[in-house]
């Protein structure tokens, strides 16, 4: 019998606790401190940060709190590649992602279907098999707030508009009429002063609030704002719109200067959801 290919956690003990009980409590406290938005029919997607939980766990929890008591058969997590550059969009070709809370099973069938739709989408461990944290750190939150679901883990190498459109078209086709959630993993500006970061990040906040992914793309291209996961965010917004979302809500914006003493070089974090 062929041995299952399971992606082991790379940043447990660094970005979040490697002890199961401690991690469960850590995530639970973040969620308990997050308010739930009541007037929501269906959630199609969320935007969440991917720094260490000490820095951005509270921001991420604002979005994950909205998922409690909701069920999704499939969760697509789209993340950027920090460690290596590659041209393609990589859909993980293993059977599970592992965290201290257990295995998250991959929807291998849908993952293959997505990869079959375009040569730029590869069924591979490219971008998954190294110390990449941006997808991994989302999983303990998902494990805590959802009961059973299957994961489609996607890492974007090249995040240009061509790949955004390719992935948007593929996900729209595959997720149509499915009970699915799309998660975009991204931090905002990096290592500016608190005031400069707030200025840059406010452009992202307004574009997301207005559900205007085309303006967000233009603002990113012109340097009015910055995101390390712009491809995942714009793709998620487009897919959610295609699947039926007609509203976007900012749940919270913070930067690392709000939780740490150092305000000279901060990183921006955003939590948002697309819904009806």
N, C-alpha and C positions, 0 to 999 in steps of 0.2 A: 504493500500500500504506500502510495506517494506521501511523503511527509508534508504537512501543511506549512506554507510560508507565512510566518507571522512577524510583523514589524514590531520589534521590541522598543520600549520607551528610551529615548535618547537624552531627555532633559529632566527626568524624574530625579528629585534630590537637588535640582538646581532652580528650575522654573516653578516647581511645585513639589510638595512632599512626596517622598518615595514610599512612605508608610501608608498602607491602606486606610487604617482608622483615622490617622491624622489628616489625610487628604479628604476623606469624607466629611470630617468636621469642618475643615477649612472651606470647602465648597459650600457646605450647609450654612455657615455663618455669612458668607458673601450673599447667598440667596435670601436668607432671612432679613438682611438689611436692605433689600431691594424691593421697592413698591411694585405692585402688579397693576397694569393698566386694564381697566375693566371693559371699556367699550371697543372690543376687538372681535370681529367675526372669525376671519381665517388669517393665519400668519403664513406667508409664503417664504420669507427669508429674513435673515438678520445680518448685521455687520458688527463684528466684535474685534477687540484688540488681541494681541498675542504676546505680550511681555510676560515677565515673571508675575505670578499671582500677587506678590507683595505690591507691585506697581499698578497692575491693570486688572486684577481679579475682581475688584469691586465694580469696575466699569463693565466688564464682560457679563457679570452677574445680572446687570440691569436688563440685558436682552434675554439671557437664559431663564430668568424668573418668569418671563411671559410664556414660556413653553410648558410650565408645570400644568398638569391636568390636560395636556394635549397629546395626541398620538400621531406619530409619523411612521410610515413603513420604511421610508428611505430618507437618509440625511446626506446631502452632498456638501462636503467641506472643500472650499476652494482656497488655496493658500499660495503665497509667493515663495520662491526659492531664494534663500539668503546665502547659502553656502557655495552653490555652483551655478553657473549660467548654462542654459541650454535653450535651443530654439523652440522645442516642442512644448505641448501641454501633456503632462504625464498623469495617467490614471493608474493607480496602484494595482499591480498584478498579483498580489498575495491574497490570502484568505482572511486575514484579520490584522488589526492594529491592537497592540497590547498596552495597557496602562496598569498602575498599581491596583485599579479597581476591576481588572479582568480584561478579557478579550472583547473587542468590538468587531463583530463579523462584517466582512466586506460583501457587498452585493456584486459578486463576480460576474453574474449574467448581465446586469445592466452596465457594469463597468466595461465589459467587452463590447457591448452594443455601442456605447459612446465612442470608444476608441476606433470602432470600425467605420465611423461616419466621416472621418477626414484624415489624411496622411499626417497632418500636424498634431493629431491627438494620438499618443502612443500608450499602449498597454504595457507598463514598465515599472520598475522600482526607481527609475531615474528621479532624483530629487526627494525620494522617500527613504532611501537606505543610508542616509548620513545623519549628521547631528541637526537636522532641520526641526525647528521647534514650532513653526507657525501653525501647522495642522495639528500636531500632537497635543498642544496645550488646550485645544478646544474639547478634547474627548472626555476628560473627567467631568466637565460640566454637563455634556450631553448624557453621559452615563448616569449622572445623578438626577437629571430632570425628566428623562424619557425612560419608558419601560423597555420595550423591545424595539429595536430598529436595526436596519442594515446600513452600512456606511459606503459612500462612494468618495474615496479620498483623491483629490486632484491637486497637483502642484503645477503652477504655471512657471515656466522658465522665462521665455520672452512674453512680456505682458503688453505687446503693442496692440493697436486697434484691430489689426487683422486677426490675431489670435483671440481677442475678445469676441469678435463676431463669429468666429469658427466655433468657439466653445458655447456661446449663447445659442447658436442655431442647433447644436448637438443636444444641449441640455433641454431646450424647449421641446424638441422632438421626442426625446426619451421620457421626459417627466410629465408630458401632457396626460391629463386624466389619472395621474398617480398621486397618492397621498405623500407628498415629498416636501422637505424643507431644504432651502439652500443657505449655507453659512459662508459669509465672506470674512476671511481673516486678514486684518490689516491694522497696522499702527499708522499714525499720521506723521507730522514733521519730526525730525530727529536733531537733537543737540543744538537747538537755538536757545536764546534767552527766553524766559517765561513770557515776556510781553510779545516778542517776535513770533514765538510759536503760537500764541493765542491768535495773533493777527492772521497768520497763514492758515491755521486750522479752522478758523471761523468761516473761511471760504468753502471748505469741505462741508462743514456743518450746514451752511445755508443751502448748498447744492443738493445735499442728501435730504434735508428737510423739505425742499421743493420738489423732490423726486425728479431731479433733472440731471440724469447721467451724462447727457451730451454736453451740457455746460460744465459739469465736473471734468469731463475729459478735456475740454478746451482750456479750462483753468489750470489743469495739471500741465498740459503741453506748454502753456505760456508762462509757467513758473509762479503763478499766483498762489499755489498751494502744493503740498507734497504728501504722498502716501507710499509706503513700501509695498502695499498690496492693492494698487490702483486697478490692476487687471481683474483680480477677484471681486472687488467692490463693484466696478462698472458692469461686469458680467452678471453678477448677482442681481443688481438693480434691473438690468434688461430682461433677464430670465423671469424674475418675479412679475414684471409688467406683462410679459408675454403670457404668463400662466394665469393672470387675472388680478394681480395686486393693483390697487388704484390709490393707495395712500402710503406715505413714508413718515415715520416719526423718529425724531431724535430722542433717545431715552436719557442720555447723559454725555457730556464732554468733560474730560479732565486731562491734565497732563501730569507727568511724574513729579513736577514741582508742587502739586497739590497734596502729595502723600510723603514726599521726602523734603529734607531741609534745603537741598541744592536747587536753586532756581536759575543757575547760570547756563546749564545745558539740560534741556528737558526733552521728553518724548511725548507726543500727543496721542490720546486714546479716545475713541468714539464708540458708542453703542447705539444701534438704531434698528428699526424693523420696518419691513414692507408688508402691508396687510390690506384687508378689506374690512 
